Amino acid sequence: DTGVSQNPRHKITKRGQNVTFRCDPISEHNRLYWYRQTLGQGPEFLTYFQNEAQLEKSRLLSDRFSAERPKGSFSTLEIQRTEQGDSAMYLCASSLGTGDLGEKLFFGSGTQLSVL
Amino acid sequence: QKEVEQDPGPLSVPEGAIVSLNCTYSNSAFQYFMWYRQYSRKGPELLMYTYSSGNKEDGRFTAQVDKSSKYISLFIRDSQPSDSATYLCAMNGEVWYQFYFGTGTSLTVIP
C-alpha cells in the first residue's frame, strides 16, 4: 500500500504525559500537513511542511505542540504535557505541490488520541 | 460566519435512493472543491475533485458547483449500504495550503 501511513492508530495517555505520532506520506509527495479533527467537526489545519521546512503553523498549535519532518520524508507530531482538550483524531495528509492552487490532499487513517 | 457551512444531518435513506449532500460557502475566492468520504474512525478519502463551476460525474457520484450561488452538491445515485459514512466538503482557492472543510454530513443507507 503506497498511501499515507500513520502510527499509532490509537493512543491512550494520562494528562501531563508527552506523546509522539508518526506520519509517512506518499513517497513522491513533497508537502505534508497535520490536521486535528474532533467528533462532529471537519479537520482543522495545524501545520504544513514543504519538504523539510515547516512553512505555516495555525494558532491552534500551542507551544506544547511541535512537528518535525527531518530530511523531508516522514514527520512526527509531539504533544508535551497533554491536556484532556487535546483528545482528538490527528490526521496527516500529503500532496504533490507544484506551487499552484488546487492540490489534492490524501489523508492517512489518523491517530486517535485519548487523554485521561 | 463560518467559511463553509454543511448540514450535519444525520441523513438516513433506503438502499437505491438518490442522495443529495450540500455545502454553502462565503468566500468567492474558492475555486477548487472537493468531497471526501470518511468512514467511522478512519481518515477522509478523496471522492470527487472539481474546479470552478459545472458538473463532474464519476460512476454513481456527481459533483456540482454553482459559484454564482456559492453552493456545491454531491449526488449519489443508487445508494448502497457501503455508502454509509460521513461526507465532508472542502474548498481551496485563496491561499494554496489552506483547505476549508465543512463539518460533515452523516449518511446511513438502510438495506
Contacts between the chains, C-beta under 8 A, distances in Angstrom:
chain1	res1	chain2	res2	distance
A	4	B	43	7.5
A	6	B	43	7.7
A	31	B	97	7.5
A	33	B	97	7.5
A	40	B	8	6.5
A	40	B	103	6.4
A	40	B	104	7.4
A	41	B	103	5.5
A	41	B	104	7.6
A	42	B	4	7.7
A	42	B	6	7.7
A	42	B	88	5.5
A	42	B	90	7.6
A	42	B	101	3.1
A	42	B	102	5.5
A	42	B	103	5.2
A	42	B	104	5.8
A	43	B	44	6.9
A	43	B	88	7.7
A	43	B	101	5.2
A	44	B	101	7.8
A	45	B	97	8.0
A	45	B	98	6.7
A	45	B	99	7.1
A	48	B	97	5.2
A	55	B	97	7.4
A	56	B	97	6.0
A	89	B	41	7.9
A	91	B	43	5.5
A	91	B	44	7.4
A	97	B	96	7.6
A	99	B	96	7.6
A	100	B	96	6.8
A	101	B	31	6.4
A	101	B	32	6.2
A	101	B	92	6.1
A	101	B	93	5.8
A	101	B	96	4.9
A	102	B	31	7.1
A	102	B	32	4.3
A	102	B	51	6.3
A	102	B	92	6.5
A	102	B	93	7.8
A	102	B	96	7.8
A	103	B	92	7.3
A	103	B	96	6.7
A	104	B	34	7.6
A	104	B	46	6.0
A	104	B	49	5.9
A	105	B	34	7.8
A	105	B	46	7.0
A	105	B	90	7.7
A	105	B	99	6.3
A	106	B	46	6.3
A	107	B	36	7.6
A	107	B	43	3.8
A	107	B	44	4.8
A	107	B	45	7.2
A	107	B	46	7.9
A	108	B	43	5.2
A	109	B	42	5.3
A	109	B	43	4.6
A	110	B	41	7.8
A	110	B	42	7.2
A	110	B	43	4.7
A	112	B	41	6.7
